[in-house]
Structure formats: structure tokens, C-alpha cells
Amino acid sequence: MRNLKVWDRAGKLWVRLRERCRGDAGMVTSEYAMGIIAAVGFALLLYEVVTSGQVKAELQAIVKRALSARM
């Protein structure tokens, strides 16, 4: 009898935890739009850094060293 009470309480606890976790299923449209804008901004910043003269020269030097390495 006592064992049934424990399982009943555990089941109710599980239901409450599951309901709390489902409270916010995802982003709303405005949050989604802001996330996309932030991601595009970050991508543009990263593109500008990678294609800048100094970084481009360093990346080319790394690739040249990697391709000219003896095996």
C-alpha cells in the first residue's frame, strides 16, 4: 500500500516537471527575427575580418606551409 503512494507521488512530480519544461516551446517570430539579424551581423563581421589584408596574408602563409611540408 505504501509503495503505491510513493509511485503516485513520483508520477505527480513527473507530470509537474514535464509541464514546467514545456512552458516555452521556442522562440516567437520577433525573437527569431532578432536572432537571424544577429547571426547575419556576426557573419558579416567575421567575413570582413577574414578577408582583411593582414588576416588573408596569414591564412595564405599557413596554407602554403601546410602544402609544402614534407611527408
Phi and psi restraints in degrees (range 20) as a CNS / XPLOR table:
assign (resid 1 and name C) (resid 2 and name N)
       (resid 2 and name CA) (resid 2 and name C) 1.0 -64.5 20.0 2
assign (resid 2 and name N) (resid 2 and name CA)
       (resid 2 and name C) (resid 3 and name N) 1.0 -34.9 20.0 2
assign (resid 2 and name C) (resid 3 and name N)
       (resid 3 and name CA) (resid 3 and name C) 1.0 -62.8 20.0 2
assign (resid 3 and name N) (resid 3 and name CA)
       (resid 3 and name C) (resid 4 and name N) 1.0 -36.6 20.0 2
assign (resid 3 and name C) (resid 4 and name N)
       (resid 4 and name CA) (resid 4 and name C) 1.0 -66.1 20.0 2
assign (resid 4 and name N) (resid 4 and name CA)
       (resid 4 and name C) (resid 5 and name N) 1.0 -37.5 20.0 2
assign (resid 4 and name C) (resid 5 and name N)
       (resid 5 and name CA) (resid 5 and name C) 1.0 -64.5 20.0 2
assign (resid 5 and name N) (resid 5 and name CA)
       (resid 5 and name C) (resid 6 and name N) 1.0 -39.8 20.0 2
assign (resid 5 and name C) (resid 6 and name N)
       (resid 6 and name CA) (resid 6 and name C) 1.0 -63.1 20.0 2
assign (resid 6 and name N) (resid 6 and name CA)
       (resid 6 and name C) (resid 7 and name N) 1.0 -45.6 20.0 2
assign (resid 6 and name C) (resid 7 and name N)
       (resid 7 and name CA) (resid 7 and name C) 1.0 -67.2 20.0 2
assign (resid 7 and name N) (resid 7 and name CA)
       (resid 7 and name C) (resid 8 and name N) 1.0 -35.2 20.0 2
assign (resid 7 and name C) (resid 8 and name N)
       (resid 8 and name CA) (resid 8 and name C) 1.0 -65.0 20.0 2
assign (resid 8 and name N) (resid 8 and name CA)
       (resid 8 and name C) (resid 9 and name N) 1.0 -44.9 20.0 2
assign (resid 8 and name C) (resid 9 and name N)
       (resid 9 and name CA) (resid 9 and name C) 1.0 -65.3 20.0 2
assign (resid 9 and name N) (resid 9 and name CA)
       (resid 9 and name C) (resid 10 and name N) 1.0 -40.1 20.0 2
assign (resid 9 and name C) (resid 10 and name N)
       (resid 10 and name CA) (resid 10 and name C) 1.0 -64.2 20.0 2
assign (resid 10 and name N) (resid 10 and name CA)
       (resid 10 and name C) (resid 11 and name N) 1.0 -39.7 20.0 2
assign (resid 10 and name C) (resid 11 and name N)
       (resid 11 and name CA) (resid 11 and name C) 1.0 -64.0 20.0 2
assign (resid 11 and name N) (resid 11 and name CA)
       (resid 11 and name C) (resid 12 and name N) 1.0 -42.6 20.0 2
assign (resid 11 and name C) (resid 12 and name N)
       (resid 12 and name CA) (resid 12 and name C) 1.0 -65.4 20.0 2
assign (resid 12 and name N) (resid 12 and name CA)
       (resid 12 and name C) (resid 13 and name N) 1.0 -39.6 20.0 2
assign (resid 12 and name C) (resid 13 and name N)
       (resid 13 and name CA) (resid 13 and name C) 1.0 -62.7 20.0 2
assign (resid 13 and name N) (resid 13 and name CA)
       (resid 13 and name C) (resid 14 and name N) 1.0 -42.6 20.0 2
assign (resid 13 and name C) (resid 14 and name N)
       (resid 14 and name CA) (resid 14 and name C) 1.0 -61.1 20.0 2
assign (resid 14 and name N) (resid 14 and name CA)
       (resid 14 and name C) (resid 15 and name N) 1.0 -42.5 20.0 2
assign (resid 14 and name C) (resid 15 and name N)
       (resid 15 and name CA) (resid 15 and name C) 1.0 -63.4 20.0 2
assign (resid 15 and name N) (resid 15 and name CA)
       (resid 15 and name C) (resid 16 and name N) 1.0 -43.3 20.0 2
assign (resid 15 and name C) (resid 16 and name N)
       (resid 16 and name CA) (resid 16 and name C) 1.0 -64.0 20.0 2
assign (resid 16 and name N) (resid 16 and name CA)
       (resid 16 and name C) (resid 17 and name N) 1.0 -43.0 20.0 2
assign (resid 16 and name C) (resid 17 and name N)
       (resid 17 and name CA) (resid 17 and name C) 1.0 -63.8 20.0 2
assign (resid 17 and name N) (resid 17 and name CA)
       (resid 17 and name C) (resid 18 and name N) 1.0 -41.6 20.0 2
assign (resid 17 and name C) (resid 18 and name N)
       (resid 18 and name CA) (resid 18 and name C) 1.0 -64.3 20.0 2
assign (resid 18 and name N) (resid 18 and name CA)
       (resid 18 and name C) (resid 19 and name N) 1.0 -39.9 20.0 2
assign (resid 18 and name C) (resid 19 and name N)
       (resid 19 and name CA) (resid 19 and name C) 1.0 -66.9 20.0 2
assign (resid 19 and name N) (resid 19 and name CA)
       (resid 19 and name C) (resid 20 and name N) 1.0 -37.6 20.0 2
assign (resid 19 and name C) (resid 20 and name N)
       (resid 20 and name CA) (resid 20 and name C) 1.0 -66.9 20.0 2
assign (resid 20 and name N) (resid 20 and name CA)
       (resid 20 and name C) (resid 21 and name N) 1.0 -37.7 20.0 2
assign (resid 20 and name C) (resid 21 and name N)
       (resid 21 and name CA) (resid 21 and name C) 1.0 -70.3 20.0 2
assign (resid 21 and name N) (resid 21 and name CA)
       (resid 21 and name C) (resid 22 and name N) 1.0 -27.0 20.0 2
assign (resid 21 and name C) (resid 22 and name N)
       (resid 22 and name CA) (resid 22 and name C) 1.0 -87.6 20.0 2
assign (resid 22 and name N) (resid 22 and name CA)
       (resid 22 and name C) (resid 23 and name N) 1.0 3.6 20.0 2
assign (resid 22 and name C) (resid 23 and name N)
       (resid 23 and name CA) (resid 23 and name C) 1.0 -57.7 20.0 2
assign (resid 23 and name N) (resid 23 and name CA)
       (resid 23 and name C) (resid 24 and name N) 1.0 -39.5 20.0 2
assign (resid 23 and name C) (resid 24 and name N)
       (resid 24 and name CA) (resid 24 and name C) 1.0 -126.8 20.0 2
assign (resid 24 and name N) (resid 24 and name CA)
       (resid 24 and name C) (resid 25 and name N) 1.0 101.0 20.0 2
assign (resid 24 and name C) (resid 25 and name N)
       (resid 25 and name CA) (resid 25 and name C) 1.0 -73.7 20.0 2
assign (resid 25 and name N) (resid 25 and name CA)
       (resid 25 and name C) (resid 26 and name N) 1.0 -24.8 20.0 2
assign (resid 25 and name C) (resid 26 and name N)
       (resid 26 and name CA) (resid 26 and name C) 1.0 176.7 20.0 2
assign (resid 26 and name N) (resid 26 and name CA)
       (resid 26 and name C) (resid 27 and name N) 1.0 -168.3 20.0 2
assign (resid 26 and name C) (resid 27 and name N)
       (resid 27 and name CA) (resid 27 and name C) 1.0 -81.0 20.0 2
assign (resid 27 and name N) (resid 27 and name CA)
       (resid 27 and name C) (resid 28 and name N) 1.0 145.5 20.0 2
assign (resid 27 and name C) (resid 28 and name N)
       (resid 28 and name CA) (resid 28 and name C) 1.0 -81.7 20.0 2
assign (resid 28 and name N) (resid 28 and name CA)
       (resid 28 and name C) (resid 29 and name N) 1.0 172.0 20.0 2
assign (resid 28 and name C) (resid 29 and name N)
       (resid 29 and name CA) (resid 29 and name C) 1.0 -58.2 20.0 2
assign (resid 29 and name N) (resid 29 and name CA)
       (resid 29 and name C) (resid 30 and name N) 1.0 -42.0 20.0 2
assign (resid 29 and name C) (resid 30 and name N)
       (resid 30 and name CA) (resid 30 and name C) 1.0 -66.2 20.0 2
assign (resid 30 and name N) (resid 30 and name CA)
       (resid 30 and name C) (resid 31 and name N) 1.0 -39.8 20.0 2
assign (resid 30 and name C) (resid 31 and name N)
       (resid 31 and name CA) (resid 31 and name C) 1.0 -65.8 20.0 2
assign (resid 31 and name N) (resid 31 and name CA)
       (resid 31 and name C) (resid 32 and name N) 1.0 -39.0 20.0 2
assign (resid 31 and name C) (resid 32 and name N)
       (resid 32 and name CA) (resid 32 and name C) 1.0 -63.2 20.0 2
assign (resid 32 and name N) (resid 32 and name CA)
       (resid 32 and name C) (resid 33 and name N) 1.0 -43.7 20.0 2
assign (resid 32 and name C) (resid 33 and name N)
       (resid 33 and name CA) (resid 33 and name C) 1.0 -63.8 20.0 2
assign (resid 33 and name N) (resid 33 and name CA)
       (resid 33 and name C) (resid 34 and name N) 1.0 -42.7 20.0 2
assign (resid 33 and name C) (resid 34 and name N)
       (resid 34 and name CA) (resid 34 and name C) 1.0 -65.6 20.0 2
assign (resid 34 and name N) (resid 34 and name CA)
       (resid 34 and name C) (resid 35 and name N) 1.0 -36.5 20.0 2
assign (resid 34 and name C) (resid 35 and name N)
       (resid 35 and name CA) (resid 35 and name C) 1.0 -64.2 20.0 2
assign (resid 35 and name N) (resid 35 and name CA)
       (resid 35 and name C) (resid 36 and name N) 1.0 -40.8 20.0 2
assign (resid 35 and name C) (resid 36 and name N)
       (resid 36 and name CA) (resid 36 and name C) 1.0 -66.2 20.0 2
assign (resid 36 and name N) (resid 36 and name CA)
       (resid 36 and name C) (resid 37 and name N) 1.0 -43.4 20.0 2
assign (resid 36 and name C) (resid 37 and name N)
       (resid 37 and name CA) (resid 37 and name C) 1.0 -61.7 20.0 2
assign (resid 37 and name N) (resid 37 and name CA)
       (resid 37 and name C) (resid 38 and name N) 1.0 -43.0 20.0 2
assign (resid 37 and name C) (resid 38 and name N)
       (resid 38 and name CA) (resid 38 and name C) 1.0 -64.3 20.0 2
assign (resid 38 and name N) (resid 38 and name CA)
       (resid 38 and name C) (resid 39 and name N) 1.0 -41.0 20.0 2
assign (resid 38 and name C) (resid 39 and name N)
       (resid 39 and name CA) (resid 39 and name C) 1.0 -65.9 20.0 2
assign (resid 39 and name N) (resid 39 and name CA)
       (resid 39 and name C) (resid 40 and name N) 1.0 -40.8 20.0 2
assign (resid 39 and name C) (resid 40 and name N)
       (resid 40 and name CA) (resid 40 and name C) 1.0 -66.2 20.0 2
assign (resid 40 and name N) (resid 40 and name CA)
       (resid 40 and name C) (resid 41 and name N) 1.0 -41.3 20.0 2
assign (resid 40 and name C) (resid 41 and name N)
       (resid 41 and name CA) (resid 41 and name C) 1.0 -61.2 20.0 2
assign (resid 41 and name N) (resid 41 and name CA)
       (resid 41 and name C) (resid 42 and name N) 1.0 -43.7 20.0 2
assign (resid 41 and name C) (resid 42 and name N)
       (resid 42 and name CA) (resid 42 and name C) 1.0 -65.2 20.0 2
assign (resid 42 and name N) (resid 42 and name CA)
       (resid 42 and name C) (resid 43 and name N) 1.0 -39.9 20.0 2
assign (resid 42 and name C) (resid 43 and name N)
       (resid 43 and name CA) (resid 43 and name C) 1.0 -63.5 20.0 2
assign (resid 43 and name N) (resid 43 and name CA)
       (resid 43 and name C) (resid 44 and name N) 1.0 -41.0 20.0 2
assign (resid 43 and name C) (resid 44 and name N)
       (resid 44 and name CA) (resid 44 and name C) 1.0 -64.4 20.0 2
assign (resid 44 and name N) (resid 44 and name CA)
       (resid 44 and name C) (resid 45 and name N) 1.0 -42.1 20.0 2
assign (resid 44 and name C) (resid 45 and name N)
       (resid 45 and name CA) (resid 45 and name C) 1.0 -62.0 20.0 2
assign (resid 45 and name N) (resid 45 and name CA)
       (resid 45 and name C) (resid 46 and name N) 1.0 -45.7 20.0 2
assign (resid 45 and name C) (resid 46 and name N)
       (resid 46 and name CA) (resid 46 and name C) 1.0 -63.1 20.0 2
assign (resid 46 and name N) (resid 46 and name CA)
       (resid 46 and name C) (resid 47 and name N) 1.0 -40.7 20.0 2
assign (resid 46 and name C) (resid 47 and name N)
       (resid 47 and name CA) (resid 47 and name C) 1.0 -61.9 20.0 2
assign (resid 47 and name N) (resid 47 and name CA)
       (resid 47 and name C) (resid 48 and name N) 1.0 -43.7 20.0 2
assign (resid 47 and name C) (resid 48 and name N)
       (resid 48 and name CA) (resid 48 and name C) 1.0 -63.5 20.0 2
assign (resid 48 and name N) (resid 48 and name CA)
       (resid 48 and name C) (resid 49 and name N) 1.0 -39.7 20.0 2
assign (resid 48 and name C) (resid 49 and name N)
       (resid 49 and name CA) (resid 49 and name C) 1.0 -67.5 20.0 2
assign (resid 49 and name N) (resid 49 and name CA)
       (resid 49 and name C) (resid 50 and name N) 1.0 -45.9 20.0 2
assign (resid 49 and name C) (resid 50 and name N)
       (resid 50 and name CA) (resid 50 and name C) 1.0 -68.4 20.0 2
assign (resid 50 and name N) (resid 50 and name CA)
       (resid 50 and name C) (resid 51 and name N) 1.0 -34.1 20.0 2
assign (resid 50 and name C) (resid 51 and name N)
       (resid 51 and name CA) (resid 51 and name C) 1.0 -90.9 20.0 2
assign (resid 51 and name N) (resid 51 and name CA)
       (resid 51 and name C) (resid 52 and name N) 1.0 3.0 20.0 2
assign (resid 51 and name C) (resid 52 and name N)
       (resid 52 and name CA) (resid 52 and name C) 1.0 -68.3 20.0 2
assign (resid 52 and name N) (resid 52 and name CA)
       (resid 52 and name C) (resid 53 and name N) 1.0 156.2 20.0 2
assign (resid 52 and name C) (resid 53 and name N)
       (resid 53 and name CA) (resid 53 and name C) 1.0 -57.0 20.0 2
assign (resid 53 and name N) (resid 53 and name CA)
       (resid 53 and name C) (resid 54 and name N) 1.0 -47.8 20.0 2
assign (resid 53 and name C) (resid 54 and name N)
       (resid 54 and name CA) (resid 54 and name C) 1.0 -66.6 20.0 2
assign (resid 54 and name N) (resid 54 and name CA)
       (resid 54 and name C) (resid 55 and name N) 1.0 -46.6 20.0 2
assign (resid 54 and name C) (resid 55 and name N)
       (resid 55 and name CA) (resid 55 and name C) 1.0 -67.4 20.0 2
assign (resid 55 and name N) (resid 55 and name CA)
       (resid 55 and name C) (resid 56 and name N) 1.0 -39.7 20.0 2
assign (resid 55 and name C) (resid 56 and name N)
       (resid 56 and name CA) (resid 56 and name C) 1.0 -61.2 20.0 2
assign (resid 56 and name N) (resid 56 and name CA)
       (resid 56 and name C) (resid 57 and name N) 1.0 -43.3 20.0 2
assign (resid 56 and name C) (resid 57 and name N)
       (resid 57 and name CA) (resid 57 and name C) 1.0 -63.6 20.0 2
assign (resid 57 and name N) (resid 57 and name CA)
       (resid 57 and name C) (resid 58 and name N) 1.0 -41.4 20.0 2
assign (resid 57 and name C) (resid 58 and name N)
       (resid 58 and name CA) (resid 58 and name C) 1.0 -64.4 20.0 2
assign (resid 58 and name N) (resid 58 and name CA)
       (resid 58 and name C) (resid 59 and name N) 1.0 -43.4 20.0 2
assign (resid 58 and name C) (resid 59 and name N)
       (resid 59 and name CA) (resid 59 and name C) 1.0 -63.9 20.0 2
assign (resid 59 and name N) (resid 59 and name CA)
       (resid 59 and name C) (resid 60 and name N) 1.0 -39.8 20.0 2
assign (resid 59 and name C) (resid 60 and name N)
       (resid 60 and name CA) (resid 60 and name C) 1.0 -64.5 20.0 2
assign (resid 60 and name N) (resid 60 and name CA)
       (resid 60 and name C) (resid 61 and name N) 1.0 -39.4 20.0 2
assign (resid 60 and name C) (resid 61 and name N)
       (resid 61 and name CA) (resid 61 and name C) 1.0 -64.3 20.0 2
assign (resid 61 and name N) (resid 61 and name CA)
       (resid 61 and name C) (resid 62 and name N) 1.0 -40.4 20.0 2
assign (resid 61 and name C) (resid 62 and name N)
       (resid 62 and name CA) (resid 62 and name C) 1.0 -63.9 20.0 2
assign (resid 62 and name N) (resid 62 and name CA)
       (resid 62 and name C) (resid 63 and name N) 1.0 -43.8 20.0 2
assign (resid 62 and name C) (resid 63 and name N)
       (resid 63 and name CA) (resid 63 and name C) 1.0 -65.1 20.0 2
assign (resid 63 and name N) (resid 63 and name CA)
       (resid 63 and name C) (resid 64 and name N) 1.0 -41.6 20.0 2
assign (resid 63 and name C) (resid 64 and name N)
       (resid 64 and name CA) (resid 64 and name C) 1.0 -61.6 20.0 2
assign (resid 64 and name N) (resid 64 and name CA)
       (resid 64 and name C) (resid 65 and name N) 1.0 -44.2 20.0 2
assign (resid 64 and name C) (resid 65 and name N)
       (resid 65 and name CA) (resid 65 and name C) 1.0 -63.3 20.0 2
assign (resid 65 and name N) (resid 65 and name CA)
       (resid 65 and name C) (resid 66 and name N) 1.0 -39.1 20.0 2
assign (resid 65 and name C) (resid 66 and name N)
       (resid 66 and name CA) (resid 66 and name C) 1.0 -67.3 20.0 2
assign (resid 66 and name N) (resid 66 and name CA)
       (resid 66 and name C) (resid 67 and name N) 1.0 -39.1 20.0 2
assign (resid 66 and name C) (resid 67 and name N)
       (resid 67 and name CA) (resid 67 and name C) 1.0 -76.6 20.0 2
assign (resid 67 and name N) (resid 67 and name CA)
       (resid 67 and name C) (resid 68 and name N) 1.0 -25.6 20.0 2
assign (resid 67 and name C) (resid 68 and name N)
       (resid 68 and name CA) (resid 68 and name C) 1.0 -93.9 20.0 2
assign (resid 68 and name N) (resid 68 and name CA)
       (resid 68 and name C) (resid 69 and name N) 1.0 2.2 20.0 2
assign (resid 68 and name C) (resid 69 and name N)
       (resid 69 and name CA) (resid 69 and name C) 1.0 -70.3 20.0 2
assign (resid 69 and name N) (resid 69 and name CA)
       (resid 69 and name C) (resid 70 and name N) 1.0 141.5 20.0 2
assign (resid 69 and name C) (resid 70 and name N)
       (resid 70 and name CA) (resid 70 and name C) 1.0 -82.4 20.0 2
assign (resid 70 and name N) (resid 70 and name CA)
       (resid 70 and name C) (resid 71 and name N) 1.0 145.9 20.0 2
